[in-house]
Amino acid sequence: MDFIEMLLRAELGQRSRLCVGLDPEPSRLPARWRGDAARLYDFCAAIVDATADLVCAYKPQIAYFAAHRAEDQLERLMAHIRVTAPQVPIILDAKRGDIGSTAEQYAKEAFERYGADAVTLSPFMGFDSVEPYLRYPGKGVFLLCRTSNPGGDDLQARRLADVPGQPLLYEHIAALAQGPWNRNGQMGLVVGATYPQEIERVRELAPTVPLLIPGVGAQGGDAATVVRAGWRGDADGRTSGPVVVNSSRAILYASSGDDFAAAARAEAERTRAALWPQG
C-alpha cells in the first residue's frame, strides 16, 4: 500500500484529520520523569497508546530525539507505532534539504533506518534535492510551502518575476507539487494553520495533493477554519487531497501529572471532533 492510500484509509477509517506531533522535551515531561531524556520513548509510547484510535497520522520530530542522543529511542518508538497503530502512517519531521549523495543518505535514514512512511523536506535547493526520496516506491514527501513562522514571509511571500504570472514563491512550489515534480503521486505540501487564506490558495493550485497543516493548538490555528480552507468535498464524496492537521504541545502536555496520557487522549478527542465538522 502506498503512502497516499494509507493516509486516505486512516483518515476515513479513523474519521480523523488529526496528526499528533511527537516532539518530546525532557523539561516538560510529567513530573516523575521531568528532565530525564532516557524517558522520551516511554512518554511518547504512552501518548501513542492513548490516541491510536483517534488519529490519521503521527509526526515524530527527529531533532527532539537527536539533540539528546536518543535516536535509538526514536527507532523503538517507530516500531511501537507499527505494532500499536499499524493503520496509521508515520511522517518523519526532518525538513531535510540537500543534493546528490547526501540526499540519498537522508532518504535512507528516513525510509530504511526509521521506516517512515513520509518525510518533510525543504524544496529550496530544487528538484534534484527531492528526487532521491521519490526513488522509494510507496513513500511520501511533504514539501515546505507556506510555513507558519513569521519569518516565512522573508522568502515564501516574494514574487518570482521570471515565472509566468509572477507567482509568489509558495504558489510556485504548490504548482510544482501538483504538476511536474509529482511524477508518481508521492508529494504533499506543508502549509501553516495560522495562514488560512494561503491554505485556500494552495488548495486551489494543488487540489489533489495531501496538505500537512501544523499550528493547531498551542500555535493558535483554528481547527474549523483550517478544514474549511483546505478540504473540498460534499455529500457525494471527496474532491480534494487529504488534510492532515498537526497538534503537538496542546496534546503532549495537556497534563504534567500521572494522568498525562488520559489528558492527552481527552485533548486529542476534542481536536479530532473540531476537525471533522461534518460528523
BELUR-V295643 format. One record per pair of residues at least 6 apart in sequence whose ideal C-beta (glycine too) atoms are under 6 Angstrom apart, sorted by the first residue. I is the first residue (numbers start at 1). J is the second residue. D is the distance in Angstrom with one decimal. If there is no record, write none. Layout:
i = [I | I]
j = [J | J]
d = [D | D]
This chain:
i = [2 | 3 | 3 | 3 | 3 | 6 | 7 | 7 | 8 | 10 | 10 | 10 | 11 | 11 | 14 | 15 | 16 | 16 | 16 | 16 | 17 | 17 | 17 | 17 | 18 | 18 | 18 | 18 | 19 | 19 | 19 | 19 | 20 | 20 | 20 | 20 | 21 | 21 | 21 | 22 | 22 | 23 | 23 | 23 | 24 | 24 | 24 | 24 | 26 | 26 | 28 | 29 | 29 | 30 | 30 | 31 | 33 | 37 | 37 | 40 | 40 | 41 | 41 | 41 | 44 | 45 | 46 | 47 | 48 | 48 | 50 | 50 | 50 | 51 | 51 | 52 | 52 | 54 | 54 | 55 | 57 | 57 | 57 | 58 | 58 | 59 | 59 | 59 | 61 | 62 | 65 | 65 | 78 | 78 | 81 | 89 | 90 | 90 | 91 | 92 | 92 | 92 | 92 | 93 | 94 | 95 | 95 | 96 | 96 | 97 | 97 | 97 | 98 | 99 | 99 | 99 | 103 | 103 | 104 | 107 | 107 | 110 | 110 | 111 | 111 | 118 | 119 | 120 | 121 | 121 | 121 | 122 | 123 | 123 | 127 | 133 | 134 | 140 | 141 | 142 | 142 | 142 | 143 | 143 | 144 | 145 | 145 | 145 | 145 | 145 | 145 | 146 | 146 | 146 | 146 | 146 | 147 | 148 | 148 | 148 | 155 | 156 | 156 | 157 | 158 | 159 | 159 | 160 | 160 | 163 | 171 | 174 | 174 | 174 | 175 | 177 | 177 | 177 | 177 | 178 | 178 | 187 | 188 | 188 | 188 | 189 | 189 | 190 | 191 | 191 | 191 | 191 | 192 | 193 | 193 | 193 | 193 | 193 | 194 | 194 | 196 | 196 | 199 | 199 | 200 | 203 | 207 | 208 | 209 | 210 | 210 | 211 | 211 | 212 | 213 | 213 | 214 | 215 | 216 | 216 | 216 | 217 | 217 | 218 | 218 | 223 | 223 | 224 | 224 | 226 | 227 | 230 | 231 | 231 | 232 | 232 | 233 | 245 | 247 | 250 | 251 | 251 | 251 | 254 | 254 | 254 | 255]
j = [138 | 117 | 118 | 139 | 140 | 89 | 89 | 242 | 242 | 56 | 87 | 88 | 56 | 242 | 56 | 276 | 54 | 55 | 56 | 272 | 56 | 243 | 245 | 275 | 55 | 271 | 272 | 275 | 57 | 59 | 244 | 246 | 51 | 55 | 58 | 251 | 59 | 246 | 248 | 44 | 60 | 61 | 64 | 248 | 40 | 43 | 44 | 64 | 35 | 37 | 253 | 39 | 43 | 256 | 260 | 256 | 39 | 68 | 70 | 70 | 73 | 73 | 76 | 77 | 77 | 80 | 261 | 264 | 81 | 84 | 261 | 264 | 265 | 265 | 268 | 84 | 85 | 268 | 272 | 88 | 89 | 91 | 244 | 81 | 90 | 91 | 93 | 246 | 93 | 94 | 71 | 74 | 114 | 115 | 90 | 117 | 116 | 117 | 118 | 110 | 114 | 116 | 119 | 120 | 119 | 120 | 122 | 106 | 121 | 122 | 125 | 129 | 129 | 125 | 128 | 129 | 129 | 132 | 132 | 132 | 133 | 116 | 119 | 136 | 139 | 140 | 141 | 142 | 130 | 141 | 143 | 144 | 143 | 173 | 181 | 141 | 186 | 186 | 187 | 188 | 190 | 212 | 177 | 189 | 190 | 170 | 173 | 174 | 189 | 190 | 191 | 156 | 170 | 191 | 195 | 198 | 192 | 192 | 194 | 215 | 169 | 169 | 170 | 168 | 169 | 166 | 168 | 167 | 172 | 172 | 205 | 202 | 205 | 206 | 205 | 187 | 189 | 206 | 209 | 206 | 209 | 209 | 209 | 210 | 212 | 209 | 211 | 212 | 199 | 202 | 211 | 213 | 215 | 213 | 215 | 216 | 221 | 226 | 215 | 221 | 225 | 229 | 229 | 230 | 229 | 230 | 240 | 241 | 241 | 241 | 242 | 230 | 243 | 244 | 226 | 245 | 246 | 221 | 223 | 245 | 247 | 247 | 250 | 249 | 250 | 274 | 275 | 274 | 277 | 245 | 275 | 243 | 240 | 243 | 239 | 240 | 239 | 275 | 271 | 267 | 264 | 267 | 268 | 263 | 264 | 267 | 263]
d = [3.9 | 4.9 | 5.2 | 5.8 | 3.5 | 4.8 | 5.4 | 5.2 | 5.9 | 4.3 | 5.7 | 5.4 | 4.5 | 5.3 | 5.6 | 5.8 | 5.9 | 5.7 | 4.7 | 5.0 | 5.9 | 5.3 | 5.2 | 4.3 | 5.0 | 5.5 | 4.6 | 5.7 | 4.0 | 5.2 | 4.9 | 4.3 | 5.7 | 5.3 | 5.6 | 5.6 | 4.6 | 4.9 | 3.2 | 4.8 | 4.1 | 4.5 | 4.9 | 4.8 | 4.6 | 5.3 | 5.6 | 5.5 | 5.3 | 4.7 | 5.4 | 6.0 | 5.4 | 5.7 | 4.7 | 5.8 | 4.0 | 3.9 | 5.9 | 5.1 | 5.0 | 3.9 | 5.2 | 5.5 | 5.2 | 5.0 | 4.5 | 5.3 | 5.6 | 5.6 | 4.1 | 5.4 | 4.2 | 5.8 | 4.6 | 5.3 | 3.9 | 4.8 | 5.2 | 5.9 | 5.1 | 5.6 | 5.3 | 5.7 | 5.3 | 4.5 | 5.1 | 5.6 | 4.3 | 4.9 | 5.7 | 4.1 | 5.2 | 5.4 | 5.7 | 4.1 | 5.2 | 5.2 | 4.6 | 5.0 | 5.7 | 3.7 | 4.7 | 5.0 | 5.5 | 5.0 | 5.6 | 4.4 | 5.5 | 3.2 | 5.4 | 5.6 | 5.9 | 5.6 | 5.4 | 4.8 | 5.5 | 4.3 | 4.5 | 4.7 | 4.6 | 4.9 | 4.2 | 4.9 | 5.4 | 3.4 | 5.9 | 4.7 | 5.9 | 5.2 | 5.6 | 5.2 | 4.4 | 5.8 | 5.7 | 5.0 | 5.5 | 5.2 | 5.8 | 4.3 | 5.1 | 4.7 | 5.7 | 5.6 | 5.0 | 5.1 | 4.8 | 5.7 | 4.2 | 5.7 | 5.4 | 5.6 | 4.1 | 4.8 | 5.7 | 4.5 | 5.2 | 2.5 | 4.6 | 4.2 | 5.9 | 5.2 | 4.3 | 5.5 | 5.4 | 5.0 | 5.8 | 5.9 | 5.6 | 5.9 | 6.0 | 4.6 | 4.1 | 4.5 | 5.2 | 4.7 | 5.4 | 5.5 | 5.5 | 3.9 | 5.9 | 5.7 | 5.2 | 3.7 | 5.8 | 5.8 | 5.6 | 4.9 | 5.0 | 5.1 | 5.6 | 5.6 | 4.8 | 5.0 | 3.3 | 4.9 | 2.6 | 4.9 | 5.1 | 5.1 | 4.9 | 4.3 | 3.9 | 4.8 | 4.4 | 5.3 | 5.4 | 4.8 | 4.8 | 4.7 | 4.5 | 5.0 | 5.3 | 4.9 | 5.6 | 4.8 | 4.3 | 3.9 | 5.3 | 5.3 | 4.9 | 3.9 | 3.1 | 4.0 | 4.9 | 3.8 | 5.0 | 5.9 | 5.8 | 5.7 | 5.7 | 4.4 | 5.9 | 4.7 | 4.4 | 3.6 | 5.4 | 5.4 | 5.4 | 5.8 | 5.0 | 4.8 | 5.3 | 3.8 | 5.1 | 4.3 | 3.5]
